[in-house]
Amino acid sequence: MKKSRLTGHFTLPAQKGMDREVQMLCEKWSVDAIRDSDGTSLSPEILKLAPDIYSTICLIRADQAWAKQHPDACQQKFLMSFPVTAVQTGPLRIHLMKGYSSEQFRVDWIHEPGKYWDVVDRTTGDILESGQWTYEEQGGEVIIPVARQWHVYTVNFLVYQIWETTSMYNYITNHWTGEHQMGVDPRQPETGKHLLNYLDDWLKAHPHTDYVRFTSMFYQFPLIKGEKRETLYLDWSGYLDAMSALALDQFETGFGYRLRSEDIIDQGYYNATYRIPKKPFLDWMTFTQEFVRPYTKKCVNRVHEAGKKAILFFCDHWIGTEPYLDGFGKLGFDGIVGPCLSGVEWRRISDVPGNLVKEVRLYPYFFEVNLQEEPVFRDEGDPVRECKKWWKGIRRAMLRRCVDRIGFGGYLELACKYPAFLDYVAVLADEFRTVLHRTKKTKPHTLPKKTVVLDCWGKMRSWMHNDNWPQGHVPEFLSGFNADVEFLNFDDLRRNGIPEDIGVIINWGNAESAWSGGHHWRDPKIVETVRNWVFKGGGFIGVGDPSAHEFQGRFFQLSDVLGVEKETGNTLAWTKRFNPEPNRRHFILADAGDEIDLGVRTSSVYVSSPGTELLAGSGTEVILAANTYGRGRSVYFAGYLHHPFNMRLLHRALLWASGQEKEMKRWFSSNMHTDCAFYPDVDEFVVMNNSEQEQDTTVYDQEGNAIRFSLEPMEMKWLTRTELQQLRPKQ
Amino acid sequence: MKKSRLTGHFTLPAQKGMDREVQMLCEKWSVDAIRDSDGTSLSPEILKLAPDIYSTICLIRADQAWAKQHPDACQQKFLMSFPVTAVQTGPLRIHLMKGYSSEQFRVDWIHEPGKYWDVVDRTTGDILESGQWTYEEQGGEVIIPVARQWHVYTVNFLVYQIWETTSMYNYITNHWTGEHQMGVDPRQPETGKHLLNYLDDWLKAHPHTDYVRFTSMFYQFPLIKGEKRETLYLDWSGYLDAMSALALDQFETGFGYRLRSEDIIDQGYYNATYRIPKKPFLDWMTFTQEFVRPYTKKCVNRVHEAGKKAILFFCDHWIGTEPYLDGFGKLGFDGIVGPCLSGVEWRRISDVPGNLVKEVRLYPYFFEVNLQEEPVFRDEGDPVRECKKWWKGIRRAMLRRCVDRIGFGGYLELACKYPAFLDYVAVLADEFRTVLHRTKKTKPHTLPKKTVVLDCWGKMRSWMHNDNWPQGHVPEFLSGFNADVEFLNFDDLRRNGIPEDIGVIINWGNAESAWSGGHHWRDPKIVETVRNWVFKGGGFIGVGDPSAHEFQGRFFQLSDVLGVEKETGNTLAWTKRFNPEPNRRHFILADAGDEIDLGVRTSSVYVSSPGTELLAGSGTEVILAANTYGRGRSVYFAGYLHHPFNMRLLHRALLWASGQEKEMKRWFSSNMHTDCAFYPDVDEFVVMNNSEQEQDTTVYDQEGNAIRFSLEPMEMKWLTRTELQQLRPKQ
C-alpha cells in the first residue's frame, strides 16, 4: 500500500503558543485540519500549517459583552424546588434555590410567577390555586400561608441559567478562574437578530477559516449543579434547556393549548430520556425543533454565503438538530462531528443520513481528568491505556460503517507531556485511515435480515442510548454486529407494522421505561402486530423487562411469545411448574463457558410455557431462555453485560431467533476476541484482534472455508479475497 | 417441683388396632386426651384409656352416601381457564378444564353459564357480551365464534369441587386408593338441614366423646390441583372456596350489587392473601362470614345440648371462623386447635381472644413425608431432627404466651417405628408442661411500648403471615419478641389514628402487596398520620418496600421519614449524592458481626436524606439504615432473614426506633442463641438455649445486674427471683 494513501482525515486541536508542537504533530499524525478549542484561539503561524482550518463558534456564548448588557436574554429552565414536608400548621416557606447552584441559576422574578409557576401538593398531586400561595423575591421564597400539615410541597419555578453549561463544565474541570460565561436565547427576537449579526461579523473576522464548527447550536442537554458545584442531574439526551416564558407563550399559540410547568417538571423526573414520553412533552420537542431548525438554517446559510463550510458538533447544544429526524439534510450542514467513546457513539455519527463529512472526536480529551473525573493527563493517569480502552470497542463499529475523519480535543500542552500517547495516536490514526482507504466506505458482508430495536423513541434517537452510558450494552453490541440495525418506536409499529426485511426485534430495558415501553404494551395493536409477526417466523429478543406492563394478569405482555414471566409478587401462590434442566447443547450456548454472567444473579423470572428451553439459571430464576412461537422464535436475557462472552451469546441468539443459524460461519471469526469483515465491492478482507493479547482464530469465508490466523495484540490484518483464498488449507 | 404437676395437657392421635402402643404412649407422654384422625376411628379399648376423648368430625364430608345422592350439593368454586392466544381468525375453542384436575373439579353446567361465567379478552380487559360466546357441554368448551386474532382469552367458570381438599391431600400423600370423598355446601338449604340432622345423629352415636373437634367447619383455603395431581395454586389464607351460584345470588340480595366472576378471579391472581384486597372482595369475605358464623353457632349449640364440648380446628375449612374477628367468642367454642410449625403459628393460637382451651398440634405429622414432601417417617427421614427444627423456633413464642395443650396428629404406627422420636416427644412435652405450670400462663416482663404491624389486613389476620411460610420472617421474630404486638390495617389508622401506647410501627413486604399496602400510601390521611406520629417521637421500621407506591415523584411515600428511597428507574439521571460511610458503632449494630446478611445483596435503595445513617450496604445499595425525623426515628431493612444474628439486629432496631434502648438490658440474655423471660406475677425466671450446642450467656435482671449461665443444648433453666439473686456476683 502506498504511503500517500494513509494521510490526512485527522483534525488537531491547536493551542496558542504551541506552534512547534503543532508542527511536529501535523507531521506525526498527518493532520490535515486544525481547530481551536473552547478557551483557545489560533496564531497566524498555526493557521498556515494545515490545509484546512476549523474554527469553533458557540453563538449563544460568543458575545459575553452583549450578554452582560442583556441579562434577561439568558436561557431559562424550569426547576422543581426540593420537596419540603410541612411539619407544622401555619405558613410554609419554601426557599426555591435551596440545594441548587446559585452560580448556575437565578430565579426569574420578571415573568409573573402566578402565570408560569406551579406549587404542587405532592401528597395529593393537586396544583395549588393561585390564591393559595405567594412569593417574596427578597428571600427567594414561595410562601403557602395555609399549608396542610404533613403534606409535601414543591414549587415548579422558572430560572435564568446564568452560567452556560459547557463553559461551566470546562471551567470547573480545568479549575479556571475569572468570569462565568452566560448563554443567551436566540428565541428572543432581539437576541436572535443580534446573534445572526454577530455571526456575520465573526465570519468576516475569520478569513482563514475554512470550516465553521458550531459547538454546537443553541440548547444543551440538562446538567444541573448543586450548591457545592456537585452534579445533581444529568441527561445526555434530555430536552429541558430550551425553555423560557416566551417559549411557553409561543407554544400555546402554535399548539392551541398551554403547557403546564408540570408537563416539563414531570414530578421531578424531568422527562429524562428513559421516561416514557407523554404527548405534551413530545409536542414540546416538536415545538422546539420547529424553532431551532429554521434558525440553524439561517446560520448555515450565512456560513455558506461567506464561502465557508458549516459543521455541526453533535453534542452539547444539540437540541432540535437531531440528525435522524427527517429534514436534517435540509439544514445544509457540510459535516457533523461527534464525541466518541464507544461503538454506539461511532455509529451515531457514521449512520447519519446524508452525504456530509462525518467526523468523530476520540478520547481521551486532553484534559487532566476524564468524564468520570479519573486522572488521565495527570498523576497516575495513563492516556495510552485510556485511549486503547475506548478504541478497542470503537473499532468493531468502524468495520461496520466508517466515518470520514477522526480528531481529538482539549489542550495540546497536556498531550505533549506524554510521548507514548503521541506515538499511539499515530498508530490509531493509521488504523483508521487504512479502514477508510481499503474499504472506501463500502458496505461489508451483512446478514440477509435486519435487526430492529423497538422502544419509545425509535429512529429519532438512533444510537442515542446513554442510560447505560457510555456503552448502552445491547446497542453497543449491535454497533459492531454484522446486520443492518434499525430503530422503531411504537408509533412506527402501529402505523406501518413490521417491515418485511426484519429478522429480529429487540426490546430491552427496565419495566416502565422508554426503552421497554410500558403502557404501549397494553395497546392491542402492538401485541397483535408482534405476535402475528413472530408466529409467522419472526424473532423476538427480550432483555431485562421486555413487553413489561402489569395488565390483565400478566407482567410480560408477551409472556406467551417469550415462554417466561416475571414474578412481581402477584403469583406467589401459583406453583412455578416448569423447571426444565438447562439445555447446554443449544445453538446459542455453543461457545459459552460453564458460567454465564449477564450481570444479574437473580431475575424473579420463571419459565411459564412447557416448551421453553432453559439456557441459564433455573426455572424460577431464568437468566437465559429460548422459546418457539408458531414458526417464530424468542430469546429472553435477564440482563446483558457487554463483554466478549456475552457478545457471542447475543450474536448467536440473534442468529437463532431470526432463523439465520446457517449464516453464522460466513465471514466469521471463531475467536470471540476477534472480528472480521469482508467488503465485496472492493474485494477487501480484514481480521482484527480486539484484545491486548495474541489470539489465534479461524476465519470462515463466503463458502464457509476455514482459514487460520494468528494475530498480534490489537492487530488488524488486511487481505484481498485472492490473498485469502491462497491461505485456505489445501484439500 | 412435684411430678404430679407435669402430667396431661397432651392429646394423642389414636389408631385402630394399636391399643398396646396407645397405652404405652399414654404413660410415656402423659396423655390426657385421645383423638381419632382422618381415616381412623377408636376402639372401645382405646376409649377407656384416657380421661378425655376427642372425636373429629368434618361435617361437609361426613356423609358420603348422602353426598353421592346429591351431586349438586357439592361445594363450588370459580376457576379461570388458562390463557389461550387466538393464533388464527375464526372461532376460538377454549377447553375449560385443560390444565386442571378433573378428579378435583367438574364444570358446573347446571347454572346458566351466561349468568355466572365471564369470558374475558385479556388483551383489552373487556368482558365479552353474552352474544359473543357460546359453550358446548359435551366437549367442555367455550367457543368464541369471532375471536380477535392475537388476543388472549380466558373464561371465568364455575366448577363443582368433587374431591374434598383435605381428604384429597391425605389420600394423595398417603397413597390411598378407593373412593374420593366429596364435600357438600351447607349454604344449600337442604344440605344445611341435613348436616345438622347428621350432627345430631352423630352426637348420639358417640356417647364416649367428650370433645367434638370440628376439622374444621365448612370452607377450606384454596388448593388447586392440575392434571397430574400437581399443586397449581395454594393460599393458606385464601377465601375462594365458599363460592357457589347460590351464594352469588344471595350476595346480590344482601349487598345490593352483583359480584362479577372477575371480582373473585382477579385476573387469575385469585385475590391471594398478598394481593391488596378490593371492596367487592372484602364484601365477599363479610358475606361469607355472615353465613358461616350463625351456622357454626348452630353446630356448637347442638354439641353443647348433647352435653359435650366443641373445639375448632383452626386450619383447613376455617373460612369465616377467624378468631381475631369480633364476635368469635359468641360462637361458643370451648377450645381451639391449630397446627404449629413456628412461633407465628403458636401465637396465632395462644393470642386468640377469649377464655377457651388453646391447643397446638405439633410437627412432624405422623405421615411418611412432611409438607415439603421430604421423608420423615420413611427412608432417611429423621423425625427427631424434624421435630427439634420446629420446636426450637416455637419455644421463643411459648415463653411470650403459652397455650393450654399440645398434641400430635397422623398415624401412630408410623411414629412407633422410631423409639428415639417417642423419647424426644416426652422431653418436649415436659418442657411445655413446665412452662405452663411454672408460669401459670401469666405474662412475662414486657417492654413498656407496643409494636404494631401495619398492613392491609390488620387484626383480622393477626399472626396469619403465610407468604413466607412457615416463618413469615418479621412476624416470626415478633412472635418471640418481648413486646406486646398488635396488628393494624389502614382503615384502623384512618379511623382511630395511632394509639398512645405504640412504640414502633412496622411496615414490611413487597411493593403493591397487602403487606406493604400499595395505594393506601397514596391516601393523605395515612401519610399525615404516620408522619405526625413519628415526628412526635414514634418509631417506624420498614422492611423491603415500606410505604411503596409510585406517586408524585416518590416510590417510598415515606422517604422523608425513612431517609432512603428506591431507584425503580425513574431517577437514574439524578446523582445519588449521599454516600455516607457505614456507622459501625450504631446501637443497632452492637452485636453484629462483620457481615450482615439480610437475604438480599442489592436493594436499589439509596440514601435520600443528608442525616441518614448507613448501617450496612452502600449509599446506593442500602441494606440497613437509620434516620431521625423530628423526635422520632426510623430504620430501613432491605430484607430480613430469620436467624439469630438478624433477630438481634431487628431486636435492637425495634428498641432504638421506639427510644427504648435503656430497656434492653432488663430481663435480657446476651447470647443471641439464648432467650430469657421473667414472670413477675409468679416470680419465675427462665433462661433457654435455642441451639443444639452448649451456650454461655449473661442474663440481666430487672435492675440490670448481670448473671452468667452455661446452658446445655436446648436447655431451659428455671429459677425463682430469689434463686436468681443468689447467683448475682458479689459486689
Interface residues (C-beta under 8 A of the other chain):
Chain A: P83 T85 V87 V120 R122 T123 T124 G125 R148 Q149 W150 H151 V152 T154 G226 E230 T231 L232 Y233 L234 D235 G238 Q267 G268 Y269 Y270 A272 T273 Y274 R275 D467 N510 A511 E512 S513 P524 V527 E528 T529 R531 N532 F535 F551 Q552 G553 R554 D560 T568 G569 N570 T571 L572 A573 W574 T575 R577 R601 G630
Chain B: P83 T85 V87 V120 R122 T123 T124 G125 R148 Q149 W150 H151 V152 T154 G226 E230 T231 L232 Y233 L234 D235 G238 Q267 G268 Y269 Y270 A272 T273 Y274 R275 D467 N510 A511 E512 S513 P524 V527 E528 T529 R531 N532 F535 F551 Q552 G553 R554 D560 T568 G569 N570 T571 L572 A573 W574 T575 R577 R601 G630
